[in-house]
Amino acid sequence: MTVDAEAEAEELKSEADEPGWEVDPDDEWGVAVIATVGRQLRLRRKAMGLRAAEFGKAIGYGEGLVLKVESGGRIPRPEYLDKADEVLKADGLIAAMKEDVAKVRYPKKVRELGKLEGQAVEIGVYECNIIAGLLQTPDHARAVIKAAQPPYSPDDVERMVAARLARQSVFERDPAPSIHFVLEEAPLHREVGRTMVWRQQLEHLLEVGQLHNVTLQVMPTNTDAHPGLDGRIELLKFPDGTAVGRSDGAFNGRPITDPKQLRILELQYGTIRAQALPPRESLAFIEKLLGET
């Protein structure tokens, strides 16, 4: 191989250049989507008379990565699909797969939660240790996820941040759902990501808390015991009258749909809301925190 050829080969992206884009084998829907995308790419490439190495060179990827994508074992990046669409003259058909492929990038549990939140007409969340994911800024979310031990890879961090932010599209829905948050005071004092990131997070809470369909309440630290001390609670209600809930401290933390169990969670959440500061006082409390920095 000539020096120029070696240099050219080094420029082609391989799996080592893009860690964290493997398919979760336990995600049946994700596996099926990526397998279908890979099969379509392979069929179109062969119809064009291109070998995997030739196609890879045309789009800037190594032969090994191309074969991995086509076999359904690798999630293609959006730019991969854009370049493939152009090289294979697919007239946008391959690029159109990006939406489903993007969903596969999100962890299965997060994707399922985002789907439920996207259908709910009422969302109630109580958080005791962190600021709720639906309320986190990108930098705050990144700092929280990076704090995990053992640490995630940089690529996995960005994947999880993107998934968390994607759930926030619930605020853009029309008609808008009714959303209620109760946050403990302690996490509001914690300067996650240093002072600037913390300030931006508090400012974001004020912005969201003023939306017409959102109520945000703060649970003061110097208050009596309440039903949320065991952990997070989330309640989702749907247009057909059904609901789903989850509590870290009740029913083993699993999602529940049984009406009797849901009534227990509704009672707990209602008690928490009644004990927390009213929305106006809660926003004033956050404004005071901002003023103290």
Backbone hydrogen bonds, N-H to C=O, Kabsch-Sander energy under -0.5 kcal/mol:
donor,donor_aa,acceptor,acceptor_aa,energy
6,E,2,T,-2.6
7,A,3,V,-2.3
8,E,4,D,-2.2
9,A,5,A,-2.5
10,E,6,E,-2.1
11,E,7,A,-1.0
12,L,8,E,-0.6
12,L,9,A,-0.9
13,K,60,G,-2.4
17,D,14,S,-1.0
18,E,14,S,-0.7
18,E,15,E,-0.9
21,W,18,E,-0.6
23,V,73,G,-0.7
27,D,24,D,-1.9
28,E,26,D,-1.2
31,V,27,D,-2.9
32,A,28,E,-2.2
33,V,29,W,-2.4
34,I,30,G,-2.4
35,A,31,V,-2.2
36,T,32,A,-2.1
37,V,33,V,-2.4
38,G,34,I,-2.6
39,R,35,A,-2.2
40,Q,36,T,-2.2
41,L,37,V,-2.3
42,R,38,G,-2.4
43,L,39,R,-2.5
44,R,40,Q,-2.3
45,R,41,L,-2.4
46,K,42,R,-2.5
47,A,43,L,-2.0
48,M,44,R,-1.4
49,G,46,K,-1.3
50,L,45,R,-2.1
55,F,51,R,-2.9
56,G,52,A,-2.8
57,K,53,A,-2.2
58,A,54,E,-1.8
59,I,55,F,-1.5
60,G,56,G,-1.2
61,Y,56,G,-2.9
62,G,13,K,-3.3
66,V,62,G,-2.0
67,L,63,E,-2.5
68,K,64,G,-1.8
69,V,65,L,-2.4
70,E,66,V,-2.4
71,S,67,L,-1.4
72,G,69,V,-1.4
73,G,68,K,-2.1
74,R,68,K,-0.6
75,I,21,W,-3.1
81,L,77,R,-1.7
82,D,78,P,-2.2
83,K,79,E,-2.4
84,A,80,Y,-2.5
85,D,81,L,-2.4
86,E,82,D,-1.7
87,V,83,K,-2.7
88,L,84,A,-2.7
89,K,86,E,-0.8
90,A,85,D,-2.3
93,L,90,A,-1.7
96,A,92,G,-1.6
97,M,94,I,-1.8
98,K,95,A,-1.7
99,E,96,A,-0.7
101,V,97,M,-2.3
102,A,98,K,-2.7
103,K,99,E,-1.3
104,V,100,D,-1.4
105,R,101,V,-1.1
106,Y,102,A,-0.6
106,Y,103,K,-1.0
111,R,107,P,-2.6
112,E,108,K,-2.4
113,L,109,K,-2.1
114,G,110,V,-2.8
115,K,111,R,-1.9
116,L,112,E,-1.9
117,E,113,L,-2.7
118,G,114,G,-1.8
119,Q,115,K,-0.7
119,Q,116,L,-1.0
120,A,116,L,-1.4
121,V,237,K,-3.0
122,E,237,K,-1.6
123,I,178,S,-2.9
124,G,235,L,-2.7
125,V,180,H,-2.6
126,Y,233,I,-2.9
127,E,182,V,-2.4
135,L,132,A,-2.1
136,Q,132,A,-0.5
136,Q,133,G,-1.0
141,A,137,T,-2.9
142,R,138,P,-2.4
143,A,139,D,-2.1
144,V,140,H,-2.4
145,I,141,A,-2.5
146,K,142,R,-2.3
147,A,143,A,-0.9
147,A,144,V,-0.5
148,A,145,I,-1.4
157,V,153,S,-2.5
158,E,154,P,-2.0
159,R,155,D,-2.0
160,M,156,D,-2.4
161,V,157,V,-2.4
162,A,158,E,-2.5
163,A,159,R,-1.9
164,R,160,M,-2.2
165,L,161,V,-2.5
166,A,162,A,-2.1
167,R,163,A,-1.2
168,Q,164,R,-0.5
168,Q,165,L,-1.1
169,S,166,A,-1.5
170,V,167,R,-1.6
171,F,168,Q,-1.8
172,E,169,S,-1.7
173,R,170,V,-1.0
178,S,121,V,-2.7
179,I,177,P,-0.6
179,I,213,N,-2.8
180,H,123,I,-3.0
181,F,215,T,-2.7
182,V,125,V,-2.2
183,L,217,Q,-2.8
184,E,127,E,-1.3
185,E,219,M,-2.1
188,L,184,E,-0.6
188,L,185,E,-1.2
189,H,185,E,-0.7
189,H,186,A,-1.6
190,R,186,A,-0.7
191,E,189,H,-0.5
192,V,190,R,-2.3
194,R,191,E,-1.8
197,V,193,G,-0.6
198,W,194,R,-2.3
199,R,195,T,-2.9
200,Q,196,M,-2.5
201,Q,197,V,-2.0
202,L,198,W,-2.3
203,E,199,R,-2.6
204,H,200,Q,-2.0
205,L,201,Q,-2.1
206,L,202,L,-1.9
207,E,203,E,-1.9
208,V,204,H,-2.7
209,G,205,L,-2.7
210,Q,206,L,-0.7
210,Q,207,E,-0.8
211,L,208,V,-1.8
214,V,211,L,-1.6
215,T,179,I,-2.3
217,Q,181,F,-2.4
219,M,183,L,-3.0
223,T,221,T,-1.7
229,L,226,H,-1.6
230,D,227,P,-0.5
231,G,228,G,-1.8
233,I,126,Y,-1.9
234,E,246,R,-2.5
235,L,124,G,-2.6
236,L,244,V,-2.9
237,K,122,E,-2.5
238,F,242,T,-2.8
241,G,238,F,-2.1
244,V,236,L,-2.4
245,G,256,I,-2.1
246,R,234,E,-2.2
247,S,250,A,-0.5
248,D,232,R,-2.6
250,A,247,S,-0.7
253,G,247,S,-0.5
253,G,250,A,-1.8
254,R,251,F,-1.8
256,I,245,G,-2.8
262,L,258,D,-2.6
263,R,259,P,-2.0
264,I,260,K,-1.1
265,L,261,Q,-1.8
266,E,262,L,-2.8
267,L,263,R,-2.2
268,Q,264,I,-2.3
269,Y,265,L,-3.0
270,G,266,E,-2.5
271,T,267,L,-2.1
272,I,268,Q,-2.1
273,R,269,Y,-2.5
274,A,270,G,-2.1
275,Q,271,T,-1.6
276,A,272,I,-1.5
277,L,218,V,-2.9
282,S,278,P,-2.4
283,L,279,P,-2.3
284,A,280,R,-1.9
285,F,281,E,-2.0
286,I,282,S,-2.0
287,E,283,L,-2.4
288,K,284,A,-1.9
289,L,285,F,-1.8
290,L,286,I,-2.1
291,G,287,E,-2.0
292,E,288,K,-1.0
292,E,289,L,-0.7
293,T,290,L,-1.3
